Amino acid sequence: MFAAAVGSTGLMLQATIFLGAALLLVPLGKRLGVATVLGYLITGLILGPSGLDIAGDAESLLHFSEFGVVLLLFIIGLELQPSRLWALRRSIFVLGGLQVGVTGLVLMGIAYQFFGIKLDTAFIVGFGLALSSTAFVLQILTEKQQLASTHGREAFTILLFQDIAVIPLLAVIPFLSGVRDQTYDIIYFAKVAAVFIGLIIASRYIVRPFFKFVASSGASELLTAVALFIVMGVSLLMGQIGLSMALGAFLTGVLLADSEYRHELEASIEPFKGLLLGLFFMSVGMLTDLKLIASEPLLIIGGAAALMLIKFCILSIIGKLSGNRLPTSIRLGVTLAQGGEFAFVLFSSASAQNLMRPELANTLTLIVTISMAMTPLAFFLLDKIGEPIFAKRTPKREYDTIPDHEHPVIIAGFGRVGQIIGRVLRMHNIEFTAIEKSAHRVDFVRKFGNQVYYGDPKNPEILRAAGINNARLFILAVDDIDRSITTAEYLHQHYPDLTILARAQDRQHYYRLREVGVRHIWRETYLSSLDMSREALQVLGISPEKARDTVKMFREYDDELIEKQQAIFDDEAQLIESVQSAILELESLFDEDHTVAKKIDLEEIETAVGLSKPTDVSK
């Protein structure tokens, strides 16, 4: 019993060390621009034999933390609804399939031909190194606001295919290793088919009703228990028939992707997945031998650079063949040139099944880690060297020549606001001239038959060409706040009699437009928010008349407030004080209104039942 207590204390001490180190080093790394995955790896390096050597048995820890990968693949499955897969099928399976297939075969051939690695091991090496870092890339694209760009969208779909490709790669390792506890005959494959069919049936007719039964109990902690039970149960079942536990978790996630409880499942699993994945990456870091870098720096650092160069070239060629411009293809190549976290999973699994020597697994893990660390440098070089070259080589598109129509209305900015206004004007056969700064948007809206001209509305020559001298109305609907203010200043100064209707993104934009002389301004989400508020009150049981009166009172008060705050909008302290005071005043107004309404209702009731005398109108 004492020994058990000592063992328990040692486990708690080890867990405390891990948590403390991660809480200190990972946020510190984030501040320095180091991705979370890399932060965990560095933490493991510091705690492991290559560093302070205070972490204990890294091998046992790795086997335990691999459950984090199982949970990750379950969540990936939950995200892959069949309808979403079908909508992205070309990008996922064509681009992703080409990237993984071509890169994997090239790297496999290099490992086999030039390094003398056995063919089965070279297969895992090649396709493991072909994978990129989902966590790393998505974080960088999000920080640079490039996820919606062409190369960002294509990178996402390729990463999605890579996440799917991990499943068969993990499943094939036992076959390649020769370490098989099963006899792969007709009976075995019948069992596998029965398990898959059983999963499909159980996901619809057992798991969902069971989840509904547990959810109806109101005990929220049981939802987490159910989620873990489902993943662990299916994973153990897959393990019993000799298949990858990760495969079972992934398939279960896909089968539950269109379930009404998908979000509850994801929210329940997410904390465990994050912690166990962090533990997995730390254990990988602990098992990484830094002495290899010191003893073979050319192999490790040169290998990482060569890996990134090979993947960059292949990705750039694939991007160009798929119809992208050269700059977009190069950006795609830089984005996905590094190795990925799933390589650690493949290499550790191959090492555990004696398919790969631990020394080779360590070397490859270090190469992948160094390639991930070099990715921010690659993006820096792209920004400082590549982008200026692309800007010079990209032919500058000339602004459109605007015919001299002398239309009564000019719309500056033909995005989501300008297009709606244009459609309404067209209903009344009112002619207008639309100007848009984004060449991409101009080309897009022209496909639908809209007449819009490419030009900068703050450019006086463009305005004169659009007929500003004879226009009666100017619709200022541009997205960019600074361009909006600059255009408004010019119009107010040179065309003071022109009526301007302006779109404001928020209150600050509103104040700045008022400051330069614009009087007719609409905050773009304001009216829709009020309408939604009115509907929300009605759904909650408030009568339509009361809901309308409430929204009307709020709008009148807010209109008065925004006029009062115009003079102090650039003084943050006074503005905060004004807002806090306004909140209290608005609450008191609603309280008074509610009290008066209750009093009127009470008087009506008393009069109806004869408890009070009716008012004598003669007096």
C-alpha positions as CSV (number, residue, x, y, z in Angstrom):
1,M,0.0,0.0,0.0
2,F,2.9,2.3,0.9
3,A,4.6,1.5,-2.4
4,A,1.3,2.3,-4.3
5,A,1.1,5.6,-2.5
6,V,4.7,6.4,-3.3
7,G,4.1,5.4,-7.0
8,S,1.0,7.6,-7.0
9,T,2.9,10.5,-5.5
10,G,5.6,10.1,-8.2
11,L,3.0,10.1,-10.9
12,M,1.5,13.3,-9.5
13,L,4.9,14.9,-9.2
14,Q,5.6,14.0,-12.9
15,A,2.2,15.4,-14.0
16,T,2.9,18.6,-12.0
17,I,6.3,19.0,-13.7
18,F,4.7,18.6,-17.1
19,L,1.8,20.9,-16.5
20,G,4.1,23.6,-14.9
21,A,6.6,23.4,-17.7
22,A,3.9,23.6,-20.4
23,L,2.1,26.5,-18.7
24,L,5.4,28.4,-18.6
25,L,7.1,27.6,-21.9
26,V,4.2,27.2,-24.4
27,P,2.7,30.7,-23.7
28,L,6.3,32.2,-23.7
29,G,6.9,30.6,-27.1
30,K,3.6,32.0,-28.4
31,R,4.8,35.5,-27.4
32,L,8.0,34.9,-29.4
33,G,6.0,33.7,-32.4
34,V,6.6,29.9,-31.8
35,A,3.6,27.7,-32.7
36,T,1.9,25.7,-29.9
37,V,3.0,22.4,-31.4
38,L,6.6,23.6,-31.5
39,G,6.3,24.9,-27.9
40,Y,5.3,21.5,-26.7
41,L,8.2,19.9,-28.5
42,I,10.7,22.4,-27.0
43,T,9.2,21.7,-23.6
44,G,9.8,18.0,-24.1
45,L,13.4,18.6,-25.2
46,I,14.1,20.6,-22.0
47,L,12.5,18.0,-19.7
48,G,13.9,15.0,-21.5
49,P,17.4,13.3,-21.5
50,S,18.8,15.9,-23.9
51,G,17.9,18.6,-21.4
52,L,17.3,18.5,-17.7
53,D,16.4,14.8,-17.7
54,I,13.7,15.1,-15.0
55,A,10.7,13.7,-16.9
56,G,10.8,10.0,-16.2
57,D,9.9,7.2,-18.7
58,A,9.2,8.9,-22.0
59,E,8.4,5.6,-23.8
60,S,5.5,4.8,-21.4
61,L,4.3,8.4,-21.6
62,L,4.3,8.3,-25.4
63,H,2.1,5.2,-25.5
64,F,-0.4,6.8,-23.0
65,S,-0.5,10.1,-24.9
66,E,-1.1,8.5,-28.2
67,F,-4.7,8.4,-27.2
68,G,-4.6,12.2,-27.9
69,V,-4.1,11.3,-31.5
70,V,-7.1,9.0,-31.4
71,L,-9.2,11.9,-30.0
72,L,-7.8,14.3,-32.7
73,L,-8.9,11.9,-35.5
74,F,-12.3,11.5,-33.9
75,I,-12.8,15.3,-34.0
76,I,-11.5,15.4,-37.6
77,G,-14.1,12.8,-38.4
78,L,-16.8,14.9,-36.7
79,E,-15.8,17.9,-39.0
80,L,-16.0,15.9,-42.2
81,Q,-19.7,15.8,-42.9
82,P,-20.5,14.0,-46.2
83,S,-22.1,17.1,-47.7
84,R,-18.9,19.2,-47.0
85,L,-16.7,16.5,-48.4
86,W,-18.8,16.4,-51.6
87,A,-18.7,20.2,-52.0
88,L,-14.9,20.3,-51.7
89,R,-14.3,17.0,-53.5
90,R,-12.2,18.4,-56.4
91,S,-9.8,20.4,-54.3
92,I,-9.5,17.7,-51.6
93,F,-9.1,14.6,-53.7
94,V,-7.4,16.1,-56.8
95,L,-5.0,18.7,-55.2
96,G,-4.6,16.7,-52.0
97,G,-4.2,13.4,-53.7
98,L,-1.6,14.7,-56.1
99,Q,0.3,16.4,-53.3
100,V,0.4,13.4,-51.1
101,G,0.9,10.8,-53.9
102,V,3.6,12.6,-55.9
103,T,5.5,13.9,-52.8
104,G,5.3,10.6,-51.0
105,L,6.6,8.6,-54.0
106,V,9.4,11.1,-54.7
107,L,10.6,11.1,-51.1
108,M,10.2,7.3,-50.9
109,G,12.4,6.9,-54.0
110,I,15.0,9.2,-52.5
111,A,15.0,7.2,-49.2
112,Y,15.3,3.9,-51.0
113,Q,17.7,4.8,-53.7
114,F,20.1,7.2,-52.0
115,F,20.0,6.1,-48.3
116,G,19.6,2.3,-48.7
117,I,16.4,2.2,-46.6
118,K,14.3,-0.9,-47.1
119,L,11.3,-0.5,-49.4
120,D,8.6,-1.0,-46.8
121,T,10.3,1.4,-44.4
122,A,11.0,3.9,-47.2
123,F,7.2,3.9,-47.9
124,I,6.5,5.2,-44.3
125,V,9.4,7.6,-44.5
126,G,8.3,9.1,-47.9
127,F,4.6,9.4,-47.1
128,G,5.3,10.5,-43.5
129,L,7.5,13.3,-44.7
130,A,4.9,14.2,-47.4
131,L,2.5,15.4,-44.7
132,S,2.4,19.0,-43.5
133,S,1.5,20.5,-40.2
134,T,-2.2,21.2,-39.9
135,A,-1.9,23.0,-36.6
136,F,1.2,25.0,-37.7
137,V,-0.1,26.1,-41.1
138,L,-3.7,27.0,-40.0
139,Q,-2.2,29.2,-37.2
140,I,0.1,31.1,-39.5
141,L,-2.6,31.6,-42.2
142,T,-5.0,32.8,-39.6
143,E,-2.5,35.2,-38.1
144,K,-1.6,36.6,-41.6
145,Q,-5.4,36.7,-42.5
146,Q,-4.7,34.6,-45.6
147,L,-7.0,31.7,-44.9
148,A,-9.6,33.1,-47.3
149,S,-7.0,33.7,-50.1
150,T,-6.6,31.3,-53.0
151,H,-3.5,29.7,-51.6
152,G,-5.0,29.6,-48.1
153,R,-8.1,27.8,-49.3
154,E,-6.1,25.3,-51.4
155,A,-3.7,24.7,-48.4
156,F,-6.7,24.0,-46.2
157,T,-8.2,21.4,-48.6
158,I,-4.8,19.7,-49.1
159,L,-4.4,19.5,-45.3
160,L,-7.8,18.0,-45.1
161,F,-6.8,15.2,-47.5
162,Q,-3.6,14.7,-45.5
163,D,-5.6,14.2,-42.3
164,I,-7.7,11.6,-44.1
165,A,-4.6,10.0,-45.6
166,V,-3.1,9.4,-42.2
167,I,-5.8,6.8,-41.5
168,P,-4.8,4.2,-44.2
169,L,-1.1,5.0,-43.5
170,L,-1.5,4.0,-39.9
171,A,-3.6,1.0,-40.8
172,V,-1.0,-0.3,-43.2
173,I,1.9,-0.2,-40.7
174,P,1.0,-3.6,-39.1
175,F,0.9,-5.2,-42.5
176,L,4.3,-3.8,-43.5
177,S,6.0,-4.6,-40.2
178,G,5.1,-8.3,-40.3
179,V,4.1,-8.3,-36.7
180,R,0.7,-9.7,-36.9
181,D,-1.4,-11.3,-34.2
182,Q,-4.2,-12.0,-36.7
183,T,-4.6,-14.5,-39.5
184,Y,-5.9,-12.5,-42.4
185,D,-8.3,-14.9,-43.9
186,I,-11.9,-14.7,-45.1
187,I,-13.2,-15.1,-41.5
188,Y,-11.1,-12.1,-40.4
189,F,-12.3,-9.9,-43.2
190,A,-15.9,-11.0,-42.5
191,K,-15.3,-9.8,-38.9
192,V,-14.0,-6.4,-40.1
193,A,-17.0,-6.0,-42.4
194,A,-19.4,-6.9,-39.6
195,V,-17.7,-4.3,-37.3
196,F,-18.1,-1.6,-40.0
197,I,-21.7,-2.4,-40.7
198,G,-22.3,-2.6,-36.9
199,L,-20.8,0.9,-36.5
200,I,-23.1,2.3,-39.2
201,I,-26.2,0.8,-37.6
202,A,-25.1,1.6,-34.0
203,S,-24.3,5.3,-34.8
204,R,-27.9,5.9,-36.0
205,Y,-30.0,3.5,-33.9
206,I,-28.1,3.1,-30.6
207,V,-25.6,5.9,-30.1
208,R,-27.9,8.8,-30.9
209,P,-30.9,7.6,-28.8
210,F,-28.5,6.8,-26.0
211,F,-27.0,10.3,-26.2
212,K,-30.5,11.8,-26.1
213,F,-31.3,9.7,-23.1
214,V,-28.2,10.8,-21.2
215,A,-28.7,14.5,-22.2
216,S,-32.3,14.4,-20.9
217,S,-30.9,13.6,-17.4
218,G,-29.5,17.2,-17.1
219,A,-26.2,15.9,-15.8
220,S,-23.7,17.7,-18.1
221,E,-20.7,15.8,-16.9
222,L,-22.3,12.6,-18.2
223,L,-22.1,14.0,-21.8
224,T,-18.3,14.0,-21.5
225,A,-18.4,10.4,-20.1
226,V,-20.5,9.3,-23.1
227,A,-18.2,10.9,-25.6
228,L,-15.1,9.3,-24.0
229,F,-16.9,6.0,-23.7
230,I,-17.9,6.0,-27.4
231,V,-14.3,6.8,-28.6
232,M,-12.6,4.4,-26.2
233,G,-15.1,1.6,-26.9
234,V,-14.8,1.7,-30.7
235,S,-11.0,2.1,-30.4
236,L,-10.6,-1.0,-28.3
237,L,-12.9,-2.9,-30.6
238,M,-10.7,-1.9,-33.6
239,G,-7.7,-2.9,-31.6
240,Q,-9.2,-6.4,-30.9
241,I,-9.6,-7.1,-34.6
242,G,-6.1,-5.9,-35.5
243,L,-6.9,-2.5,-37.0
244,S,-5.8,1.0,-36.0
245,M,-7.6,2.5,-33.0
246,A,-7.3,5.9,-34.8
247,L,-9.1,4.4,-37.8
248,G,-12.0,3.4,-35.6
249,A,-12.2,6.8,-33.9
250,F,-12.1,8.6,-37.3
251,L,-14.9,6.4,-38.8
252,T,-17.0,6.9,-35.7
253,G,-16.6,10.7,-36.0
254,V,-17.6,10.6,-39.7
255,L,-20.7,8.6,-38.8
256,L,-21.7,11.0,-36.1
257,A,-20.8,14.2,-38.2
258,D,-24.5,14.9,-39.1
259,S,-25.8,14.1,-35.6
260,E,-27.6,16.8,-33.7
261,Y,-25.2,16.1,-30.8
262,R,-22.0,16.7,-32.9
263,H,-21.2,20.0,-31.2
264,E,-21.7,18.5,-27.7
265,L,-19.4,15.6,-28.6
266,E,-16.8,18.0,-29.9
267,A,-16.9,20.3,-26.9
268,S,-16.7,17.3,-24.5
269,I,-13.7,15.8,-26.3
270,E,-11.8,19.0,-27.1
271,P,-10.1,19.6,-23.6
272,F,-8.9,16.0,-23.4
273,K,-7.7,16.0,-27.0
274,G,-5.7,19.2,-26.4
275,L,-4.0,18.1,-23.2
276,L,-3.2,14.6,-24.5
277,L,-1.9,16.0,-27.8
278,G,0.3,18.4,-25.9
279,L,1.5,15.5,-23.8
280,F,2.2,13.5,-27.0
281,F,4.3,16.3,-28.5
282,M,6.2,16.7,-25.3
283,S,6.9,13.0,-25.2
284,V,8.1,13.2,-28.8
285,G,10.4,16.1,-27.8
286,M,11.7,14.0,-24.8
287,L,12.6,11.1,-27.1
288,T,14.4,13.4,-29.6
289,D,18.1,13.2,-29.2
290,L,19.7,16.6,-29.6
291,K,23.2,15.0,-29.7
292,L,22.3,13.9,-33.2
293,I,22.2,17.6,-34.3
294,A,25.6,18.2,-32.7
295,S,27.1,15.0,-34.2
296,E,25.4,15.2,-37.7
297,P,24.4,18.8,-38.2
298,L,24.7,18.5,-42.0
299,L,22.3,15.5,-42.1
300,I,19.7,17.0,-39.8
301,I,19.7,20.7,-40.8
302,G,20.5,19.9,-44.5
303,G,17.8,17.2,-44.5
304,A,15.2,19.7,-43.2
305,A,16.2,22.3,-45.8
306,A,16.2,19.6,-48.6
307,L,12.7,18.4,-47.4
308,M,11.3,21.9,-47.6
309,L,12.9,22.5,-51.0
310,I,11.5,19.3,-52.5
311,K,8.0,19.8,-51.1
312,F,8.1,23.5,-52.2
313,C,9.0,22.6,-55.8
314,I,6.3,19.8,-56.0
315,L,3.6,21.9,-54.5
316,S,4.4,24.9,-56.7
317,I,4.3,22.7,-59.8
318,I,0.9,21.2,-58.8
319,G,-0.4,24.6,-58.0
320,K,0.6,25.9,-61.4
321,L,-0.8,22.9,-63.2
322,S,-4.1,23.4,-61.4
323,G,-4.5,26.8,-63.0
324,N,-3.1,29.1,-60.4
325,R,-0.8,32.1,-61.3
326,L,2.9,31.6,-60.4
327,P,2.8,33.9,-57.3
328,T,-0.1,31.9,-55.9
329,S,1.6,28.6,-56.6
330,I,4.8,29.8,-54.9
331,R,2.8,30.9,-51.8
332,L,1.1,27.5,-51.7
333,G,4.6,25.8,-51.9
334,V,6.0,27.9,-49.0
335,T,2.8,27.4,-46.9
336,L,3.0,23.5,-47.0
337,A,6.8,22.9,-47.3
338,Q,7.4,21.8,-43.7
339,G,6.9,18.4,-42.1
340,G,3.9,17.8,-40.0
341,E,2.9,16.5,-36.6
342,F,1.3,13.3,-38.1
343,A,4.8,12.3,-39.2
344,F,5.6,11.9,-35.5
345,V,2.6,9.6,-35.1
346,L,3.6,7.5,-38.1
347,F,7.3,7.3,-37.2
348,S,6.6,6.4,-33.5
349,S,4.1,3.8,-34.5
350,A,6.5,2.3,-37.1
351,S,9.3,2.3,-34.5
352,A,7.0,0.6,-31.9
353,Q,6.1,-2.1,-34.5
354,N,9.8,-2.7,-35.4
355,L,9.3,-1.3,-38.9
356,M,11.8,1.5,-38.3
357,R,14.9,1.7,-36.2
358,P,14.6,4.1,-33.2
359,E,17.7,5.9,-34.5
360,L,16.1,6.5,-37.9
361,A,12.9,7.6,-36.2
362,N,14.8,10.1,-34.0
363,T,16.6,11.5,-37.0
364,L,13.4,11.9,-39.0
365,T,11.6,13.5,-36.0
366,L,14.4,16.0,-35.7
367,I,14.3,16.8,-39.5
368,V,10.5,17.4,-39.2
369,T,10.9,19.5,-36.1
370,I,13.7,21.7,-37.7
371,S,11.5,22.1,-40.8
372,M,8.6,23.4,-38.7
373,A,11.0,25.8,-36.9
374,M,12.2,27.1,-40.3
375,T,8.7,27.8,-41.6
376,P,8.4,31.3,-40.1
377,L,11.7,32.1,-41.7
378,A,10.4,30.9,-45.1
379,F,7.3,33.1,-44.7
380,F,9.6,36.1,-43.8
381,L,11.7,35.6,-46.9
382,L,8.5,35.3,-49.0
383,D,7.2,38.6,-47.5
384,K,10.5,40.5,-47.9
385,I,11.8,39.1,-51.2
386,G,9.0,37.2,-53.0
387,E,6.1,39.6,-52.6
388,P,7.9,42.7,-53.9
389,I,9.0,40.8,-56.9
390,F,5.4,39.6,-57.5
391,A,4.2,43.1,-57.2
392,K,6.6,44.3,-59.9
393,R,5.9,41.5,-62.3
394,T,2.2,41.7,-61.9
395,P,1.0,44.0,-64.7
396,K,-0.9,47.0,-63.3
397,R,-4.5,47.0,-64.4
398,E,-5.6,50.3,-65.9
399,Y,-8.7,51.8,-64.6
400,D,-11.8,51.4,-66.8
401,T,-12.8,54.2,-69.2
402,I,-16.2,55.3,-68.0
403,P,-18.7,56.4,-70.7
404,D,-20.2,59.8,-70.3
405,H,-23.7,58.7,-69.2
406,E,-24.4,61.5,-66.8
407,H,-26.5,59.2,-64.6
408,P,-28.2,60.9,-61.6
409,V,-26.7,58.4,-59.1
410,I,-23.2,57.3,-58.5
411,I,-22.5,54.2,-56.3
412,A,-19.0,54.1,-54.9
413,G,-18.3,50.5,-53.8
414,F,-20.2,47.7,-55.3
415,G,-20.0,45.1,-52.6
416,R,-22.8,43.6,-50.4
417,V,-24.3,47.1,-49.7
418,G,-23.8,48.7,-53.1
419,Q,-25.2,45.7,-55.0
420,I,-28.5,45.7,-53.0
421,I,-28.9,49.5,-53.5
422,G,-28.2,49.0,-57.2
423,R,-30.8,46.3,-57.6
424,V,-33.5,48.4,-55.9
425,L,-32.7,51.4,-58.1
426,R,-32.9,49.2,-61.2
427,M,-36.4,48.1,-60.2
428,H,-37.5,51.7,-60.7
429,N,-35.4,52.1,-63.9
430,I,-33.1,54.6,-62.2
431,E,-29.8,54.7,-64.0
432,F,-26.6,54.7,-62.0
433,T,-22.8,54.5,-62.4
434,A,-21.1,52.0,-60.1
435,I,-17.4,52.3,-59.3
436,E,-15.4,49.5,-57.5
437,K,-11.8,49.5,-56.4
438,S,-11.4,45.7,-56.3
439,A,-10.6,44.3,-59.7
440,H,-11.5,40.8,-58.5
441,R,-15.0,42.0,-57.4
442,V,-15.5,43.9,-60.6
443,D,-14.8,40.7,-62.7
444,F,-17.0,38.6,-60.4
445,V,-20.1,40.8,-60.5
446,R,-19.8,41.3,-64.2
447,K,-20.4,37.6,-64.6
448,F,-23.9,38.1,-63.3
449,G,-24.7,40.9,-65.8
450,N,-24.0,43.9,-63.6
451,Q,-22.4,47.0,-65.2
452,V,-19.7,48.2,-62.9
453,Y,-16.4,50.1,-63.6
454,Y,-13.0,49.4,-62.1
455,G,-11.7,52.6,-60.5
456,D,-10.8,54.3,-57.2
457,P,-13.7,56.5,-56.0
458,K,-11.4,58.8,-54.1
459,N,-9.6,59.6,-57.4
460,P,-11.0,63.0,-58.7
461,E,-10.4,62.0,-62.3
462,I,-12.5,58.9,-61.8
463,L,-15.3,60.9,-60.2
464,R,-15.3,63.5,-63.0
465,A,-15.4,60.7,-65.6
466,A,-18.3,59.1,-63.7
467,G,-20.3,62.4,-64.1
468,I,-20.0,63.8,-60.6
469,N,-20.7,67.3,-61.9
470,N,-24.2,66.4,-63.0
471,A,-25.0,63.7,-60.3
472,R,-27.9,64.3,-57.8
473,L,-27.0,61.6,-55.4
474,F,-23.8,59.9,-54.3
475,I,-23.9,56.5,-52.5
476,L,-20.8,56.0,-50.5
477,A,-20.7,52.3,-49.8
478,V,-16.9,51.4,-49.9
479,D,-15.5,48.8,-47.5
480,D,-12.3,50.7,-46.6
481,I,-12.9,53.2,-43.8
482,D,-10.0,55.5,-44.7
483,R,-11.0,55.5,-48.4
484,S,-14.5,56.3,-47.3
485,I,-13.4,59.3,-45.2
486,T,-11.1,60.6,-47.9
487,T,-13.8,60.4,-50.5
488,A,-16.3,62.1,-48.3
489,E,-13.9,65.0,-47.5
490,Y,-13.2,65.6,-51.2
491,L,-16.9,65.5,-52.1
492,H,-17.9,67.8,-49.2
493,Q,-15.2,70.3,-50.1
494,H,-15.7,70.4,-53.9
495,Y,-19.4,69.5,-54.3
496,P,-21.1,70.8,-51.1
497,D,-24.6,70.7,-52.7
498,L,-24.4,67.0,-53.6
499,T,-26.4,64.7,-51.4
500,I,-24.3,61.9,-49.9
501,L,-25.8,58.7,-48.4
502,A,-23.0,56.9,-46.6
503,R,-22.4,53.5,-45.1
504,A,-20.7,53.3,-41.8
505,Q,-19.2,50.1,-40.4
506,D,-19.5,51.1,-36.8
507,R,-19.9,54.1,-34.5
508,Q,-16.4,55.3,-34.9
509,H,-16.8,55.4,-38.7
510,Y,-20.1,57.2,-38.2
511,Y,-18.5,59.9,-36.0
512,R,-15.7,60.4,-38.6
513,L,-18.1,60.8,-41.5
514,R,-20.2,63.3,-39.5
515,E,-17.0,65.2,-38.7
516,V,-16.3,65.8,-42.4
517,G,-19.8,66.9,-43.1
518,V,-21.8,63.9,-44.2
519,R,-25.4,64.0,-42.7
520,H,-27.1,60.9,-44.1
521,I,-25.3,57.8,-42.6
522,W,-26.4,54.2,-42.0
523,R,-24.6,51.9,-39.7
524,E,-24.5,48.7,-41.8
525,T,-25.5,46.2,-39.1
526,Y,-27.7,48.5,-37.0
527,L,-31.1,48.1,-38.6
528,S,-30.8,44.4,-39.0
529,S,-29.7,44.1,-35.4
530,L,-32.8,46.0,-34.3
531,D,-35.0,43.8,-36.4
532,M,-33.4,40.7,-34.9
533,S,-33.9,42.1,-31.4
534,R,-37.6,42.7,-32.1
535,E,-38.0,39.1,-33.3
536,A,-36.0,37.8,-30.2
537,L,-38.4,39.6,-27.9
538,Q,-41.4,38.1,-29.7
539,V,-40.0,34.6,-29.5
540,L,-39.5,35.1,-25.7
541,G,-43.3,35.8,-25.3
542,I,-43.5,39.6,-25.5
543,S,-46.3,40.9,-27.7
544,P,-45.5,42.2,-31.2
545,E,-46.7,45.7,-30.2
546,K,-44.6,45.8,-27.0
547,A,-41.6,44.5,-29.0
548,R,-42.0,47.2,-31.6
549,D,-42.3,49.9,-28.9
550,T,-39.2,48.7,-27.1
551,V,-37.1,48.7,-30.3
552,K,-38.5,52.1,-31.2
553,M,-37.6,53.5,-27.8
554,F,-34.1,52.1,-28.0
555,R,-33.6,53.5,-31.5
556,E,-34.8,57.0,-30.5
557,Y,-32.6,57.0,-27.5
558,D,-29.6,55.7,-29.4
559,D,-30.0,58.3,-32.1
560,E,-30.0,61.1,-29.4
561,L,-27.0,59.4,-27.7
562,I,-24.9,59.3,-30.9
563,E,-25.5,63.0,-31.4
564,K,-24.4,63.8,-27.9
565,Q,-21.2,61.6,-28.2
566,Q,-20.2,63.2,-31.5
567,A,-18.2,65.9,-29.7
568,I,-16.3,63.4,-27.5
569,F,-15.8,60.4,-29.7
570,D,-12.0,60.8,-29.8
571,D,-11.7,61.1,-26.0
572,E,-11.8,57.5,-24.8
573,A,-12.2,58.3,-21.1
574,Q,-15.2,60.6,-21.6
575,L,-16.7,58.2,-24.2
576,I,-16.6,55.3,-21.7
577,E,-18.1,57.4,-19.0
578,S,-20.9,58.5,-21.4
579,V,-21.6,54.9,-22.4
580,Q,-21.9,53.7,-18.8
581,S,-24.2,56.6,-17.9
582,A,-26.3,55.9,-21.0
583,I,-26.7,52.2,-20.0
584,L,-28.0,53.2,-16.6
585,E,-30.3,55.9,-18.1
586,L,-31.7,53.5,-20.7
587,E,-32.4,50.8,-18.0
588,S,-34.3,53.4,-15.9
589,L,-36.3,54.5,-18.9
590,F,-37.4,50.9,-19.5
591,D,-38.2,50.4,-15.8
592,E,-40.4,53.5,-15.8
593,D,-42.1,52.4,-18.9
594,H,-42.7,49.0,-17.4
595,T,-44.1,50.5,-14.2
596,V,-46.5,52.8,-16.1
597,A,-47.7,49.9,-18.2
598,K,-48.4,47.7,-15.2
599,K,-50.3,50.6,-13.5
600,I,-52.4,51.1,-16.6
601,D,-53.2,47.4,-16.8
602,L,-54.1,47.3,-13.1
603,E,-56.5,50.3,-13.4
604,E,-58.2,48.6,-16.4
605,I,-58.7,45.4,-14.4
606,E,-60.0,47.3,-11.4
607,T,-62.5,49.2,-13.5
608,A,-63.6,46.1,-15.2
609,V,-64.4,44.3,-11.9
610,G,-65.9,47.4,-10.3
611,L,-63.2,47.9,-7.6
612,S,-62.7,51.6,-8.6
613,K,-65.0,54.3,-9.7
614,P,-64.9,55.2,-13.3
615,T,-63.7,58.7,-14.1
616,D,-66.4,61.4,-14.2
617,V,-65.8,63.0,-17.6
618,S,-68.0,66.0,-16.6
619,K,-65.3,67.1,-14.2
